[in-house]
Amino acid sequence: MKGTVVTTWLNSMKMLYGSETVNKAVRMGGWAEDRIINPMEDIDDQEITGMVRQVAGYVNKPVEQIWKEIGRENIQSFSKWFPSYFERLSLKDFLMMMDTVHMQLTKMIHGAKPPRLVASEISPGEMEIRYSSSRGMYDYFLGLIEGSAEFFKEKIEYKEIERGVEGDQKFLRVRIRFEKKDKLEKSFTLSRILSLGFIRSLPLKISVFTSLIAAAAVFALFPGQGFFRYMAEIGLVFLAVFGASSATLRPVGFIDEELKRLNKLDFTGKIRMKSGDDLEKLARDINRFKEEMTKDLLFLKGGTDDMHSFTATFSEIAERMGRVSDGISSAVMDVANGAVHQAEETEKSVNILNKNIESLNKILAEQTEGRKNLEQAVSNIEKSFDDTEQVGGMILKVRDSFSQIKNEGENLSRQVSDILNIATTVASIADQTNLLALNAAIEAARAGESGRGFAVVADEIRKLAENAKREVSDINSNLVVFTSKVSELVEGITSQFNNLDMSNKTLGEVLEGNRSATRQIAVVSQSIASLVAELSRETQQLAKVYENIHSLAAIAQENSASSQEMSANVSEYSERIKDLTQHVHMLASLTDNYQNELKKYSI
């Protein structure tokens, strides 16, 4: 279905049922409410019929009745869209030429398939129309008939004659009786009688009429002359009148040829005829008509050529405007997208900056606490240094004590050596005592009974000597072990003394290093304190920057909204430019059609 018809249907439904109802159906059909339909656009039948069904449901009426009401109302819309088609004297004239109008629309609008409305006249006040279409919109067609009668303010009576299908076409025959009859029809009864139903030649008709009058006059004035004489006189009259009328009406043939040329849309040249009668005046009237028509056609052709050139230029400008509009739309869309992206990135930056500020504040608090801890640590280090110095002093005292113990151990080792010497002497004495006891025992044995007591003493002395020797041996073994242990102890004390001496030296070096490190830590602590103070000031400045960026983010969001709105407006403008371009192309196409139609006229 072509856009022109669909537009009139929508407008008619808005007039009948209100814009809100129709817009609701349009939205349900997936269209935008403000959609501009190109007259040459091809709309799918199912889309618009679906919308009509939606409207029928909203207003609670049968779909057939909706179509009939649309047909009646559509006549008003068509009269505004094609006013020249409605400039007719009567409804009958309008309906008689509707099929021609549809054929013209088919040629003007490529792809249009309007129904055929073949009209045939039955009488001056009666006609028949055969509606034929693949869509079979009978109710809409009957609504058009009723709407046409309302437009021309005529009362009509119509009835359906037949409905049927021929191939892929559905047809409906309707007979219409009109209240008004044609006023331009003039009936010449005598002339029709003189034609006798078959005479078309004017000279022959005049000759026959004149001969009949002459025959009546001769019979009346000259009776009794005989049949053949009457026939001869009437024949002479017929030939004379026929010759005279043929000669007189000869220019009519010339005029008829000219009318045939006019019928072929040939307005070139003039009728150059001299007859000295009304036919010459008729020729002048035809020439004046041709001159006026030639002027009008020349004006139309020139105007159409001018319009064609103008529409071609305008079409080119519209296309350039369309391309520029697309470029502007694309640029504005990019700006809008950039603004949106900028707003989003600014918002992200604000959030990140806010998190950074919070982190900095947290770090600042931690650093402040760390500075206090560092100062406390420095104080503790200084105290530890003092304690370490005291420990160093104590270690020196311990080293001195170890030195004294070492000396005493060495003395003890020497005394043990002396004891060993004494034990050796005691062992030697025990050996000599044992030998002496042995000798005493021998001598006691020699003495006999008198020496028995002495022998007992000698034996006890020997046992005592052996015990003494054994005890000395044990003491000697223990002293050897003790001496060994004392030596090891002395060596251990000497080693520990040496280690302690080295540790003392190392501790001194460490104390000196700690003293230098403590001083450096104190300096670093002061630097960190300064940095923390500086960081605090920078954080405050950054907080002010955050407030400014936050304001910029709000402005960016406003700019983004404005850009999007501007983008929507530019897109709408671009769409309207495209619609304008399509309408300009349609105007150019219509102009071409008019040019082609006017080319049929030769001037």
C-alpha positions in Angstrom: 0.0 0.0 0.0 1.4 3.4 -1.0 2.2 6.0 1.6 -0.3 8.5 0.2 -3.2 6.3 0.9 -1.9 5.1 4.3 -1.4 8.8 5.4 -5.0 9.6 4.5 -6.3 6.5 6.3 -4.4 7.5 9.5 -5.6 11.1 9.2 -9.2 10.0 8.7 -9.0 7.7 11.8 -7.6 10.5 13.9 -10.5 12.7 12.8 -13.0 9.9 13.6 -11.6 8.4 16.8 -9.1 10.8 18.2 -5.3 11.1 17.9 -4.6 9.3 21.1 -6.5 6.2 20.0 -4.7 6.1 16.7 -1.3 6.9 18.2 -1.8 4.0 20.6 -2.6 1.6 17.7 0.4 3.1 15.8 2.7 2.3 18.8 1.3 -1.2 19.0 2.2 -1.6 15.3 5.8 -0.7 16.1 5.8 2.8 14.5 6.8 6.1 16.0 3.9 8.5 16.6 5.5 11.3 14.6 6.6 9.1 11.7 6.5 10.9 8.3 5.3 8.6 5.6 6.8 9.2 2.1 4.0 9.3 -0.5 6.0 6.9 -2.6 6.8 4.6 0.3 5.5 1.1 0.0 3.8 0.0 3.3 3.0 -3.6 4.0 -0.7 -4.2 3.9 -0.6 -6.3 7.1 0.9 -3.4 9.1 -1.9 -0.9 8.3 -4.7 -3.4 8.5 -3.3 -4.5 11.9 -3.6 -1.0 13.1 -7.2 -0.7 11.8 -8.0 -3.8 13.8 -6.4 -2.3 16.9 -8.5 0.8 16.5 -11.7 -1.3 16.0 -10.9 -3.1 19.3 -10.3 0.2 21.1 -13.6 1.8 19.9 -15.5 -1.5 20.2 -16.8 -1.5 16.6 -16.7 -4.2 13.9 -13.7 -3.9 11.5 -16.1 -3.7 8.5 -17.8 -0.7 10.0 -14.4 0.9 10.7 -13.4 0.5 7.0 -16.7 2.0 5.9 -16.3 5.0 8.1 -12.7 5.4 7.0 -13.9 5.4 3.4 -16.5 8.1 4.1 -14.0 10.3 5.9 -11.2 9.6 3.4 -13.1 11.5 0.7 -12.5 14.7 2.8 -8.8 13.8 3.1 -8.5 13.0 -0.6 -10.2 16.3 -1.5 -7.5 18.2 0.4 -4.7 16.1 -1.0 -6.0 16.1 -4.7 -8.3 19.1 -4.9 -8.2 19.2 -8.7 -9.8 15.7 -9.0 -12.9 17.0 -7.1 -13.5 20.0 -9.3 -16.5 18.4 -11.0 -20.0 19.6 -11.7 -21.7 16.5 -10.3 -21.1 13.3 -8.4 -21.7 11.3 -11.5 -19.0 13.1 -13.4 -16.6 12.5 -10.5 -17.3 8.7 -10.3 -17.2 8.4 -14.1 -13.6 9.6 -14.2 -12.3 7.8 -11.0 -10.8 4.9 -13.0 -8.9 7.4 -15.1 -7.6 9.1 -11.9 -6.4 5.8 -10.6 -4.6 5.1 -13.9 -2.9 8.4 -13.6 -1.8 7.7 -10.1 -0.5 4.4 -11.2 1.7 6.2 -13.7 2.8 9.0 -11.3 3.5 6.7 -8.3 5.8 3.9 -9.2 4.6 0.6 -7.8 1.1 1.9 -7.0 -1.7 -0.7 -7.5 -5.0 1.2 -7.0 -8.3 -0.7 -7.6 -10.0 -0.5 -10.9 -13.3 1.5 -10.8 -14.8 0.8 -14.2 -17.9 3.0 -14.6 -20.6 2.6 -17.2 -23.6 4.9 -17.8 -27.0 3.3 -17.8 -29.0 6.5 -18.1 -28.6 10.3 -17.3 -29.5 9.5 -13.7 -28.1 6.0 -13.3 -24.7 4.3 -13.6 -22.9 1.1 -12.7 -19.4 0.8 -11.1 -17.4 -2.4 -11.1 -14.8 -2.4 -8.3 -11.9 -4.8 -8.9 -8.9 -5.3 -6.5 -6.8 -8.1 -5.1 -7.5 -6.7 -1.6 -11.2 -7.0 -1.8 -11.9 -4.0 0.4 -15.6 -3.8 -0.3 -16.7 -1.9 2.8 -14.0 0.7 2.2 -15.2 1.1 -1.4 -18.9 1.5 -0.3 -17.7 4.1 2.3 -16.0 6.0 -0.5 -19.3 6.1 -2.5 -21.2 7.4 0.5 -18.5 9.9 1.3 -18.5 11.1 -2.3 -22.3 11.7 -2.1 -21.8 13.7 1.1 -19.0 15.8 -0.5 -21.1 16.7 -3.6 -24.2 17.0 -1.4 -26.2 14.6 -3.5 -28.6 11.9 -2.4 -28.0 8.6 -4.0 -29.4 5.1 -3.9 -27.1 2.1 -4.5 -27.4 -1.6 -4.4 -25.0 -4.5 -4.9 -25.5 -6.4 -8.1 -22.8 -9.0 -7.8 -19.7 -10.1 -5.8 -17.2 -12.6 -7.1 -13.6 -13.6 -7.8 -11.8 -13.6 -11.2 -8.3 -15.0 -11.0 -6.5 -13.1 -8.2 -9.0 -10.2 -8.4 -12.0 -9.8 -6.2 -14.8 -7.7 -7.8 -18.1 -6.0 -6.7 -20.7 -4.5 -9.1 -22.8 -1.7 -7.7 -25.6 0.2 -9.4 -26.1 3.8 -8.4 -29.2 6.0 -8.9 -28.5 9.8 -8.7 -30.8 12.6 -7.5 -29.4 15.0 -10.1 -29.3 14.4 -13.8 -26.9 15.8 -16.4 -27.8 19.4 -17.3 -25.6 19.8 -20.3 -27.4 17.2 -22.4 -29.5 18.8 -25.3 -31.8 16.7 -27.5 -32.6 17.9 -31.1 -35.6 15.8 -31.9 -36.3 17.1 -35.5 -32.7 16.5 -36.5 -32.8 13.0 -35.0 -36.0 12.3 -37.0 -34.4 13.6 -40.2 -31.5 11.3 -39.7 -34.0 8.4 -40.1 -31.9 6.4 -37.7 -29.0 5.8 -40.2 -28.2 9.1 -42.1 -25.0 10.6 -40.8 -24.1 12.9 -43.8 -25.2 16.5 -43.3 -25.6 17.2 -47.0 -27.6 14.1 -47.5 -29.8 14.9 -44.5 -30.4 18.4 -45.8 -31.1 17.1 -49.3 -33.6 14.6 -48.1 -35.3 17.1 -45.8 -35.4 19.7 -48.6 -36.6 17.2 -51.2 -39.5 16.1 -49.0 -40.6 19.7 -48.5 -40.2 20.4 -52.3 -42.3 17.2 -53.1 -45.0 18.4 -50.8 -45.0 21.9 -52.3 -45.1 20.5 -55.9 -48.0 18.2 -55.1 -49.8 21.0 -53.6 -49.1 23.8 -56.2 -49.0 21.7 -59.4 -51.3 18.8 -59.1 -51.9 16.3 -61.9 -48.5 16.4 -63.6 -47.9 12.7 -63.5 -45.7 10.5 -61.3 -42.5 10.6 -63.4 -42.6 14.4 -63.7 -43.0 14.7 -60.0 -40.1 12.4 -59.5 -37.9 14.2 -61.9 -38.7 17.6 -60.3 -38.0 16.1 -56.8 -34.8 14.5 -58.1 -33.6 17.8 -59.5 -34.4 19.5 -56.3 -32.5 16.8 -54.3 -29.5 17.0 -56.6 -29.5 20.8 -56.5 -29.8 20.9 -52.7 -27.3 18.1 -52.2 -24.8 19.8 -54.5 -25.4 23.2 -52.8 -25.2 21.7 -49.3 -22.2 19.7 -50.1 -20.4 22.8 -51.4 -21.7 24.8 -48.4 -20.7 22.2 -45.8 -17.4 21.2 -47.4 -15.5 23.4 -44.8 -17.1 21.1 -42.1 -14.9 18.3 -43.4 -11.9 20.5 -43.1 -13.0 21.5 -39.6 -13.5 17.8 -38.8 -9.9 17.0 -39.8 -8.7 19.7 -37.5 -10.8 18.3 -34.7 -9.3 14.9 -35.3 -5.8 16.5 -35.0 -6.9 18.2 -31.8 -8.2 14.8 -30.6 -4.6 13.5 -31.1 -3.4 16.4 -29.0 -1.9 18.2 -31.9 -2.3 22.0 -31.5 0.2 23.1 -34.2 -0.8 25.4 -37.0 -4.1 27.3 -37.6 -7.2 26.7 -39.6 -6.9 28.9 -42.7 -10.4 28.8 -44.2 -12.6 31.3 -46.0 -16.2 30.4 -46.5 -17.9 33.7 -45.9 -20.4 32.2 -43.4 -20.7 30.9 -39.8 -18.3 28.1 -40.6 -15.6 30.6 -41.1 -16.5 32.1 -37.7 -16.4 28.6 -36.2 -12.9 28.1 -37.6 -11.8 31.4 -36.0 -13.3 30.2 -32.7 -11.4 27.0 -33.0 -8.2 28.9 -33.8 -8.8 31.1 -30.8 -9.3 28.0 -28.7 -6.0 26.5 -30.1 -4.2 29.8 -29.4 -5.4 29.9 -25.8 -4.6 26.2 -25.3 -1.2 26.7 -26.9 -0.5 29.6 -24.6 -1.6 27.5 -21.6 0.3 24.4 -22.7 3.4 26.5 -23.5 3.2 28.1 -20.1 2.7 24.6 -18.5 5.6 23.1 -20.4 7.9 26.0 -19.7 6.8 26.0 -16.1 7.3 22.3 -15.9 10.7 22.6 -17.4 11.6 25.4 -15.0 10.1 23.3 -12.2 12.1 20.3 -13.3 15.4 22.3 -13.4 14.5 23.8 -10.0 13.6 20.5 -8.5 16.8 18.9 -9.9 18.9 21.7 -8.3 16.8 21.6 -5.2 17.2 17.8 -5.1 21.0 18.1 -5.4 21.0 20.7 -2.6 18.8 18.5 -0.5 21.1 15.5 -1.1 24.1 17.7 -0.1 22.1 18.9 2.9 21.4 15.2 3.7 25.1 14.3 3.5 26.0 17.4 5.6 23.2 16.6 8.0 24.5 13.1 8.3 28.0 14.4 8.9 26.7 16.9 11.5 24.6 14.2 13.1 27.6 11.9 13.2 29.9 14.6 14.6 27.3 15.6 17.2 26.8 11.9 18.1 30.6 11.6 18.5 30.6 14.8 20.6 27.7 13.5 22.7 29.4 10.1 23.1 32.6 11.9 23.9 30.8 14.1 26.5 29.2 11.0 28.0 32.5 9.2 28.0 34.2 12.3 29.5 31.5 12.6 32.2 31.9 8.9 33.0 35.7 9.2 33.0 35.5 12.4 35.1 33.1 10.6 37.5 35.5 7.7 37.7 38.4 10.0 38.2 36.5 11.8 41.0 35.8 8.4 42.6 39.4 7.4 42.2 40.7 10.7 43.5 38.3 10.5 46.4 39.6 7.0 47.2 43.1 8.3 46.9 42.4 11.2 49.3 40.9 8.7 51.7 43.9 6.5 51.3 46.2 9.5 51.8 44.3 10.6 54.9 44.6 7.0 56.2 48.3 6.9 55.3 48.8 10.4 56.9 47.1 9.1 60.1 49.3 6.0 60.0 52.4 8.1 59.2 51.6 10.4 62.1 51.2 7.5 64.4 54.4 6.0 62.8 56.2 9.2 63.4 55.3 9.0 67.1 56.3 5.4 67.2 59.6 6.2 65.4 60.3 9.0 67.9 59.5 6.5 70.7 61.7 3.9 68.9 64.6 6.5 68.7 64.2 7.2 72.4 64.2 3.5 73.1 67.3 3.0 70.9 69.0 5.8 72.7 68.1 4.1 76.0 69.2 0.8 74.7 72.4 2.3 73.6 73.0 3.6 77.1 72.0 0.1 78.5 74.4 -1.5 76.0 77.2 0.8 77.1 76.5 -0.3 80.7 76.5 -3.9 79.5 79.8 -3.2 77.8 81.2 -1.9 81.1 79.9 -5.0 82.9 81.5 -7.2 80.2 84.8 -5.4 80.8 84.4 -6.2 84.5 83.6 -9.8 83.7 86.6 -9.9 81.4 88.8 -8.6 84.2 87.2 -11.2 86.5 87.8 -13.9 83.9 91.4 -12.7 83.8 91.8 -13.1 87.5 90.1 -16.6 87.4 92.4 -17.5 84.6 95.4 -16.6 86.7 94.0 -18.4 89.7 93.4 -21.5 87.5 96.9 -21.4 86.4 98.1 -21.2 90.0 95.8 -24.1 90.9 97.3 -26.1 88.1 100.8 -25.4 89.5 99.6 -26.4 93.0 98.1 -29.6 91.7 101.5 -30.3 90.1 103.1 -29.8 93.5 100.5 -32.2 95.0 101.4 -34.7 92.4 105.0 -34.4 93.3 104.1 -34.9 97.0 102.0 -37.9 96.1 104.9 -39.4 94.2 107.1 -38.8 97.3 104.5 -40.5 99.5 104.3 -43.4 97.1 108.1 -43.7 97.3 107.9 -43.6 101.1 105.2 -46.3 101.0 107.4 -48.5 98.9 110.3 -48.1 101.3 108.0 -48.7 104.2 106.7 -51.8 102.6 110.3 -53.0 102.0 111.2 -52.1 105.5 108.2 -54.1 106.8 109.2 -57.1 104.7 112.7 -57.0 106.2 111.2 -56.7 109.7 109.1 -59.7 109.1 112.0 -61.7 107.9 114.0 -60.7 111.0 111.0 -61.5 113.2 110.8 -64.9 111.7 114.4 -65.5 112.5 113.8 -64.4 116.0 111.3 -67.1 116.5 108.8 -66.9 119.2 110.1 -63.7 120.6 109.9 -62.0 117.3 106.2 -63.0 116.6 104.8 -59.8 117.9 107.3 -57.8 116.0 106.3 -59.8 112.9 102.6 -58.9 113.5 103.6 -55.2 113.7 105.8 -55.5 110.6 102.9 -57.1 108.8 100.5 -54.3 109.8 103.1 -51.8 108.7 103.4 -53.6 105.4 99.6 -53.5 105.0 99.6 -49.9 105.9 102.3 -49.2 103.4 100.5 -51.0 100.7 97.3 -49.2 101.6 99.1 -45.9 101.6 100.7 -46.7 98.3 97.3 -47.7 96.9 95.7 -44.6 98.3 98.5 -42.5 96.9 98.0 -44.2 93.5 94.3 -43.3 93.7 95.1 -39.8 94.8 97.6 -39.5 92.0 95.1 -40.8 89.4 92.5 -38.3 90.7 95.0 -35.5 90.8 96.0 -36.4 87.1 92.3 -36.2 86.2 91.9 -33.1 88.3 95.0 -31.5 86.8 93.6 -32.4 83.3 90.3 -30.8 84.1 91.9 -27.8 85.6 94.0 -27.5 82.5 90.9 -27.8 80.3 89.2 -25.3 82.5 92.1 -22.9 82.3 92.2 -23.4 78.5 88.3 -22.8 78.4 88.6 -19.8 80.6 91.5 -18.5 78.4 89.4 -19.2 75.2 86.3 -17.5 76.7 88.5 -14.7 77.9 89.8 -14.3 74.4 86.2 -14.4 73.0 85.1 -12.0 75.6 87.9 -9.7 74.8 87.0 -9.9 71.1 83.3 -9.5 71.9 84.1 -6.5 74.0 86.0 -5.0 71.1 83.1 -5.9 68.7 80.6 -4.5 71.2 82.6 -1.3 71.2 82.5 -1.1 67.5 78.8 -1.9 67.6 78.2 0.7 70.2 80.0 3.2 68.0 77.9 2.1 65.0 74.7 2.3 67.1 75.7 5.7 68.2 76.0 6.8 64.5 72.9 4.9 63.4 70.9 6.5 66.3 72.0 9.9 65.1 71.0 9.1 61.5 67.6 7.6 62.7 67.0 10.8 64.6 67.7 12.8 61.4 65.4 10.5 59.4 62.8 10.8 62.0 62.9 14.6 61.7 62.7 14.3 57.9 59.7 11.9 58.1 58.0 14.3 60.5 58.6 17.1 58.0 57.3 14.9 55.1 54.2 14.0 57.1 53.5 17.6 57.7 54.0 18.4 54.0 51.8 15.4 53.1 49.1 16.8 55.3 49.3 20.1 53.6 49.2 18.5 50.1 46.3 16.3 51.1 44.4 19.4 52.1 45.2 21.0 48.7 44.2 17.7 47.0 40.8 17.8 48.9 40.2 21.3 47.4 41.1 20.0 43.9 38.7 17.1 44.5 35.9 19.6 45.2 36.7 21.4 42.0 36.8 18.2 40.0 33.6 17.1 41.6 32.0 20.4 40.4 33.6 19.7 36.9 32.0 16.3 37.0 28.6 17.8 37.7 29.1 20.2 34.8 30.3 17.4 32.6 27.2 15.4 33.4 25.1 18.5 32.5 27.1 18.9 29.3 26.6 15.2 28.5 22.8 15.5 29.0 22.8 18.6 26.8 25.0 16.9 24.2 22.7 13.9 24.1 19.6 16.2 23.8 21.4 18.1 21.0 22.3 14.8 19.4 18.7 13.7 19.5 17.6 17.0 18.0 20.2 16.9 15.3 19.3 13.3 14.6 15.6 14.3 14.3 16.7 17.2 12.0 18.7 14.8 9.9 15.7 12.5 9.6 13.6 15.4 8.6 16.2 16.4 6.0 16.1 12.8 4.7 12.3 13.1 4.5 12.6 16.4 2.7 15.1 14.8 0.3 12.6 11.9 -0.4 9.8 14.4 -0.9 12.0 16.4 -3.3 12.8 13.3 -5.2 9.1 12.5 -5.4 8.5 16.1 -6.6 11.2 15.5 -9.3 9.5 12.3 -10.2 6.1 13.9 -10.4 7.6 16.7 -12.5 9.0 14.2 -14.9 5.6 12.6 -15.2 4.0 16.0 -15.9 6.7 16.6 -18.5 6.0 13.3 -20.1 2.3 13.9 -20.1 2.7 17.4 -21.6 5.0 16.1 -24.3 1.9 14.4 -25.8 0.7 17.9 -26.8 2.2 19.3 -30.0 2.2 23.1 -30.0 
